[in-house]
Amino acid sequence: TSSNRQGIGARIEVVINDENGSRSVYRTVSTGGSFGANNSRAHVGIGTAEAIDQIIIKWPGADGKQIIENPDINRLHKISQS
């Protein structure tokens, strides 16, 4: 990212459709655990949804949003600020 290397403070919205319709799941990238742990991954569970419509990322210190359309599920996505 241009604001900080690990994207700490980035706000993530994952838009899914499941049996209840369209909904969003939110996460914020944090500094990780204690004792010097450095895990800046954001795990997002999507329950029974079979697809993700969008991942929307608001990077700290940046205007606008980065949108990823129809990403694969059950995958680790490494996303860099664009």
N, C-alpha and C positions, 0 to 999 in steps of 0.2 A: 504494500500500500504506500501511498505517498505520505500518509499521516503517521503511521507507525508500522514497523515491520510485520508484527503479528496480527494486525487488524483489531487490536483490543479496543472495545467500545463499539464495534460494528453491530448494527441491529439487523437481524435476519428475520424475514417473513417467508414462510413456506405455505403456498396456497395449494390445497388439495381438494378433491371431490371424493366423498365417500357416501355411504347409505343415507347420511343426514344432509347431503348437499355440499355446497362449497363452504370451506372454512379456512381460516389461517392459523398457523402455529408460529409462535414468536420465540426467538432466542437472542441473547446478546453475547458476543464473544468477550470472555473475561480473562483474567490473568492465570486461571487454572487453579490447582489445589494449593495446599500449603507445603512448607518445607522445600521451597525452591522448585516445585513441580512446574513444568512449562508445557501444559497442554492447552493450546488455544483452539482446539477443535470444538465445534458446536454440534452436538448430537441432537438430531430431530427425529422423533418417532412419529410415524404417520398412521399408526393403528391399522385399520382394515382397508385403507385407501390403496388402490392398485396403481395409482399414478400421481405424479406431482405436476401441477399445472405450471407453477412458477416458483422460482426462488428470487426474492427481492432483497437486495442488500443496500443499506444506507451506511456508507463508510464514515467514520468519524472525521470531522473537519472538511468534508467534501459536500458540494452541492449536488442535488439530484440523487438518483438511485441507479443501481446496476441490476438488470433483470435477466435471469436465465430462464428460458422457456423450455418446458417439457424435459427436465433432466431425468436421467435414469434413476430408478429406485434401488435400494439395497447396495449402494455404492458409496465410496468415499470420494467426495468432490473437493479438489483443491482449487479454490477460487482466489484469483488475484485481482486487486483493484484495477479497473480499466479506465 
